[in-house]
Amino acid sequence: MGGLWRLLRALRLPLLGLEKQFVGSDQFGNKYYKIPKHQTWAGQTIPEKRLVEAVNQEEYKYEVGDLPAEWEAWIRKRRKDPPTMEEILKNEIYREEIKLKITAASEKDSLLQTKECEGLVAEPVQTQIKGHASSSYYGKNEPSPDPSSTAKTFQPGSWIPPDSSSCSK
């Protein structure tokens, strides 16, 4: 009698396929199954398999985040028990709170940076055209902050050391 059952079980797997057990579903509609640990007709032990039937059947349409992190951890066997819907919702609320705290902290940090550097950062200045670029004389004979050179003459620019309290970003 035991040999008959072994024969029927051995025929069931190739003919009917493995029996998958429904474990749960997520808020996106994905269904999660497991195939329990079993032995083949030759006596080889096959470990438990975990799989998902995604709502979106085409692999090329898969997006990161389509599976909740808790279910993905269960699929990859990083956790023993499947997650509950309450656990997923609790973690989702926690992630949203963290996002809000990060946004508030970055806004506060940018305000502090603007306060510290207020007046120290040079504002962009529009260029004034003083004459034609090919002429040797552009207007006033005041020292320029930039060095200038025309053919045989070189006029060094004026340099003023920066203030000791500089702002670095």
Secondary structure, DSSP 4 states (H G I P E B T S, - for coil): -HHHHHHHHHHHHHHH----EEEEE-TT--EEEEE--EE-TTSPEEPPEEEEE-SS--GGG--TTSS-HHHHHHHTTSSSSPPPHHHHHHHHHHHHHHHHHHHHHHHHHHHHHHHHTTTTSPPP-PPPP-S-TT-S--S--PPPSS-EEETTEEEPPP--PPPSS----
